[in-house]
Amino acid sequence: MAADPLDDYIDAVAKALALPVEEAWRPAVRANLEVSLRLARLVDEFALPDDIEPASVFTA
């Protein structure tokens, strides 16, 4: 059975950052990454016109 690309990514990033990821943490790490990727996909798919200008100053 092929390894899951998301699990491979978690392993590679943990290794690159020398960050230990205990087996008990993996489901939570994976769930967080899945949510982050889903939200990033929404932002990436939002079409913006080519002539859009960024706000010069953002205030809340």
N, C-alpha and C positions, 0 to 999 in steps of 0.2 A: 504494500500500500504506500502510495506517495505521501511524503510529508506535507503538511499544510503550509502554504507560503507565509501565512501570518505567524505561525510558530517559528518558522525559519527566520523571519524578520526579528522576532523577539529575541531569539538566540543570538543573532548577529549583532544586534544593537547592544545587548547586554555584554557581549564579549568585547565589542569596540569601546564601550565605556567602562570596562572592567567593573561592571555592576552586577553583583550576585543577585540572581532571581531564584528564590526558593520555590520548590515545586508547589507548595501550598499557596503561593502568591500568583502562580501562572494564570488561573482562571480570572482573577481580578485584573491582572495586567492585560490579558487578552480582551476582556469585556471593555475596559477603558479605551484600548486602542481601536476596537471596533466602533465604539461611539464616536471617537475623535475622527476616524476615517469617514464615517457616515456624514458627520457635520461638515467636514472639509469638502466632501463631494457636493453637498448642497451649495456651498460657497462657490466652488469651481464651476458648477453648472449654471449659475446665475448669469444670464447674459447682460452685458453692459454695452451701451452704444459706444462707438469709437470716439465720439466727441465729448465724452463725459469728462468733467474736471473734478479733481479732489477738492474737498473743502479746505480752505486755507487754515482755519482754526475751528476745532471742534470744542464745543462747550455743552455740558449737560445741564 
